[in-house]
Amino acid sequence: MAKSGTEEWRRNADTHKMSAEEVRAAGVEESMRPPGRGPGEVLHQRGRRPLPYGPGTMALVGFGIVGVVGYLVLYQKARSGTPATEVAKVAVGHGDPAAGRDPEKRREGSREAK
């Protein structure tokens, strides 16, 4: 039993911090290998790993995130008093952008009032 434990240590010895002389003196030449879990990989990059979700699911979530951010930007730029439903209608192209504004201010700035 003691011999197999010693052999196990010799096979799995961590030699990357030892000099060549120390490795020979310890008798663990067979365990010499590059450091790290997956030696030989370029910058520890592995091959193609599977994506966590399918591409369709990720595209759908991406479009949802873009839609929410766009809605929030439009809602932030809307004047106070504009209902959220009007902002949503403008976001999808079915609403009037001037619907939530004050009619007095619109008449003052328009060419028709002059």
RAUR-V358425 format. One record per residue. N is the residue number from 0. SS is DSSP state (A for helix, B for strand, O for the rest). PHI is phi in whole degrees, 0 to 359 (NA if undefined). D_CENTER is the distance of its C-alpha to the mean C-alpha in whole Angstrom. Layout:
N,SS,PHI,D_CENTER / N,SS,PHI,D_CENTER
This chain:
0,O,NA,50 / 1,A,295,50 / 2,A,290,50 / 3,A,293,47 / 4,A,295,45 / 5,A,293,46 / 6,A,294,45 / 7,A,299,42 / 8,A,296,41 / 9,A,293,42 / 10,A,286,40 / 11,O,252,37 / 12,O,295,38 / 13,O,273,35 / 14,O,256,37 / 15,O,288,34 / 16,O,259,36 / 17,O,261,39 / 18,O,283,41 / 19,A,298,43 / 20,A,294,46 / 21,A,295,45 / 22,A,296,43 / 23,A,295,47 / 24,A,294,49 / 25,A,279,46 / 26,O,75,47 / 27,O,242,43 / 28,A,298,43 / 29,A,290,42 / 30,A,263,38 / 31,O,291,37 / 32,O,202,34 / 33,O,295,31 / 34,O,289,29 / 35,O,106,26 / 36,O,282,25 / 37,O,239,24 / 38,O,295,27 / 39,O,99,27 / 40,O,274,23 / 41,A,285,22 / 42,A,52,20 / 43,A,59,19 / 44,O,269,17 / 45,O,265,18 / 46,O,291,19 / 47,O,294,17 / 48,O,265,15 / 49,O,292,15 / 50,O,288,12 / 51,O,292,11 / 52,O,226,13 / 53,O,289,15 / 54,A,296,14 / 55,A,295,16 / 56,A,296,15 / 57,A,293,11 / 58,A,294,13 / 59,A,298,15 / 60,A,295,13 / 61,A,297,11 / 62,A,296,15 / 63,A,297,16 / 64,A,295,13 / 65,A,297,15 / 66,A,296,18 / 67,A,295,18 / 68,A,296,17 / 69,A,298,20 / 70,A,298,22 / 71,A,295,21 / 72,A,295,22 / 73,A,296,25 / 74,A,293,26 / 75,A,292,26 / 76,A,279,28 / 77,O,292,30 / 78,O,288,34 / 79,O,294,34 / 80,O,96,36 / 81,O,281,34 / 82,O,292,33 / 83,A,296,30 / 84,A,294,31 / 85,A,294,33 / 86,A,297,29 / 87,A,295,28 / 88,A,296,31 / 89,A,294,30 / 90,A,297,26 / 91,A,266,27 / 92,O,92,31 / 93,O,252,33 / 94,O,244,34 / 95,O,265,36 / 96,O,299,34 / 97,O,267,38 / 98,O,295,38 / 99,O,269,37 / 100,O,271,39 / 101,O,290,42 / 102,A,294,45 / 103,A,295,47 / 104,A,293,45 / 105,A,289,44 / 106,A,291,48 / 107,A,296,48 / 108,A,271,46 / 109,O,275,47 / 110,O,283,49 / 111,O,293,51 / 112,O,285,52 / 113,O,281,54
